Amino acid sequence: MPRRDFSGPDDLRAMQELVQRIYQVGARFHLGDLGWEYNSVAPERQAGWRIALWRDGDEVVGWGWVEGQDLLLVVDPARPEVAGEVLDWFRESTSGDSLGCSVLESETHLIAALAKAGFQVHEGGHFYTHHTIALADLGTPVVPAGFTLRHTRPDEVEKRAAVHRAAWSDLRPSKMTAEVMGAVMNTWPYRSELDWVVEAPNGEFAASALIWLDEKNRVGLVEPVGCATEYRRRGLGQAVNLGALHALRELGAVEARVCPRGDDEYPQARKLYQSIGFRPGLRTVNYRLDL
Ligand SMILES: CC(C)(COP(=O)(O)OP(=O)(O)OC[C@H]1O[C@@H](n2cnc3c(N)ncnc32)[C@H](O)[C@@H]1OP(=O)(O)O)[C@@H](O)C(=O)NCCC(=O)NCCS
């Protein structure tokens, strides 16, 4: 099967289209995962990635994305043999004493290929648990007096980047810039009607929630959500999610997904989602090959 190295936005779109084509409850990724993951990092980090696509004619049937010694992979379940090719490429092109790969527990075609290549389940470490919510019956968002709940406008890139930094600097300072956020806002299928914020009385953004809509499968992915530290535990995280979820429903979606950490080292995100009605489902499993 011919392999081609990633060469720009058209390839990202082709990778997203594979994810959309094979989407189901048991699939690890939603096309929004790629829109966010690819664009939301500094160019220096992007430069360290190795991404390759496998095509059958015009159709992408698999891809691999390596950072350091870790692989993300997507393979059409109807073409399980491609997973072995992605793993061969990963092994041949990666140095170090161990290789890692995380998949959803339901991705049996990938799990079989990992086992065949000698990978074993690696207990411990972080994992993620998919959560879903049906949009038929959503709660009503409520914000404190003086705060405003609304979607962003395309010209609010600076403020949008600032609220992300203010929410995502607990562990280490966020590297989000207006330039990086601009790249997110310019990628398919971002739309500002699904990028919600809570505006504080002083005009700054206090919380944000971005949803990516897969129109074909009528499902949205919530990624990311944040509330600036000084505004936390006042219900803004709930309100901004609910605002975005109502907008998602108005655009024809029937379900939303979010993938917070499932391990007990970082429970706050899943607690927030569960507090508005998301329910846990499948989890990721980490595999490792010691060389
Ligand atoms: C997670 C986060 C968005 C919560 O925002 P928030 O505005 O403080 O959340 P809310 O006030 O709406 O909280 C709603 C409920 O979520 C749960 N919750 C929120 N933060 C929590 C925490 N730190 N610990 C435990 N439960 C928490 C609680 O059930 C809470 O209800 P309660 O306050 O009545 O107990 C915020 O802490 C944040 O931005 N963290 C860093 C970024 C992040 O982890 N984003 C989500 C990753 S996918």
The ligand as a Tripos MOL2 file, in Angstrom:
@<TRIPOS>MOLECULE
LIG
   48    50     1     0     0
SMALL
NO_CHARGES

@<TRIPOS>ATOM
      1 C1        -12.5820   22.0310   34.4610 C.3       1 LIG1
      2 C2        -12.9580   23.5180   34.4650 C.3       1 LIG1
      3 C3        -13.3170   23.9440   33.0160 C.3       1 LIG1
      4 C4        -14.1700   23.7200   35.3940 C.3       1 LIG1
      5 O1        -14.6390   25.0570   35.2360 O.3       1 LIG1
      6 P1        -15.5650   25.7580   36.3600 P.3       1 LIG1
      7 O2        -16.1400   26.9800   35.7640 O.co2     1 LIG1
      8 O3        -14.8050   25.8890   37.6200 O.co2     1 LIG1
      9 O4        -16.6830   24.6440   36.5380 O.3       1 LIG1
     10 P2        -18.1430   24.8630   37.2220 P.3       1 LIG1
     11 O5        -18.0730   25.9240   38.2550 O.co2     1 LIG1
     12 O6        -19.1480   25.0250   36.1480 O.co2     1 LIG1
     13 O7        -18.3170   23.4370   37.9270 O.3       1 LIG1
     14 C5        -19.4360   22.6170   37.7050 C.3       1 LIG1
     15 C6        -19.2380   21.3150   38.4320 C.3       1 LIG1
     16 O8        -18.1160   20.6150   37.8710 O.3       1 LIG1
     17 C7        -17.4320   19.9030   38.9270 C.3       1 LIG1
     18 N1        -16.0950   20.4960   39.1270 N.ar      1 LIG1
     19 C8        -15.5880   21.6210   38.5470 C.ar      1 LIG1
     20 N2        -14.3190   21.8310   38.9580 N.ar      1 LIG1
     21 C9        -14.0080   20.8200   39.7970 C.ar      1 LIG1
     22 C10       -12.8560   20.4860   40.5390 C.ar      1 LIG1
     23 N3        -11.7340   21.2390   40.4950 N.pl3     1 LIG1
     24 N4        -12.8810   19.3900   41.3050 N.ar      1 LIG1
     25 C11       -13.9900   18.6100   41.3640 C.ar      1 LIG1
     26 N5        -15.1240   18.8790   40.6780 N.ar      1 LIG1
     27 C12       -15.1330   19.9670   39.9020 C.ar      1 LIG1
     28 C13       -18.2840   20.0840   40.1640 C.3       1 LIG1
     29 O9        -19.2590   19.0600   40.1490 O.3       1 LIG1
     30 C14       -18.9110   21.4240   39.8870 C.3       1 LIG1
     31 O10       -20.0950   21.6320   40.6120 O.3       1 LIG1
     32 P3        -20.0050   22.2790   42.1130 P.3       1 LIG1
     33 O11       -19.1170   23.4850   42.0200 O.co2     1 LIG1
     34 O12       -21.4280   22.5940   42.4420 O.co2     1 LIG1
     35 O13       -19.3790   21.2050   42.9690 O.co2     1 LIG1
     36 C15       -11.7790   24.3930   34.9930 C.3       1 LIG1
     37 O14       -11.3260   23.8550   36.2300 O.3       1 LIG1
     38 C16       -10.6020   24.4900   34.0450 C.2       1 LIG1
     39 O15       -10.5840   25.3330   33.1530 O.2       1 LIG1
     40 N6         -9.5880   23.6130   34.2300 N.am      1 LIG1
     41 C17        -8.4030   23.6040   33.3630 C.3       1 LIG1
     42 C18        -8.7370   23.2080   31.9490 C.3       1 LIG1
     43 C19        -9.4690   21.8420   31.8880 C.2       1 LIG1
     44 O16        -9.1170   20.8950   32.5590 O.2       1 LIG1
     45 N7        -10.4920   21.7660   30.9850 N.am      1 LIG1
     46 C20       -11.2700   20.5640   30.7560 C.3       1 LIG1
     47 C21       -10.4510   19.5380   30.0540 C.3       1 LIG1
     48 S1        -11.2570   18.6070   28.8230 S.3       1 LIG1
@<TRIPOS>BOND
     1     1     2 1
     2     2     3 1
     3     2     4 1
     4     2    36 1
     5     4     5 1
     6     5     6 1
     7     6     7 2
     8     6     8 1
     9     6     9 1
    10     9    10 1
    11    10    11 2
    12    10    12 1
    13    10    13 1
    14    13    14 1
    15    14    15 1
    16    15    16 1
    17    15    30 1
    18    16    17 1
    19    17    18 1
    20    17    28 1
    21    18    19 ar
    22    18    27 ar
    23    19    20 ar
    24    20    21 ar
    25    21    22 ar
    26    21    27 ar
    27    22    23 1
    28    22    24 ar
    29    24    25 ar
    30    25    26 ar
    31    26    27 ar
    32    28    29 1
    33    28    30 1
    34    30    31 1
    35    31    32 1
    36    32    33 2
    37    32    34 1
    38    32    35 1
    39    36    37 1
    40    36    38 1
    41    38    39 2
    42    38    40 1
    43    40    41 1
    44    41    42 1
    45    42    43 1
    46    43    44 2
    47    43    45 1
    48    45    46 1
    49    46    47 1
    50    47    48 1
@<TRIPOS>SUBSTRUCTURE
     1 LIG1         1 GROUP 0 **** ****
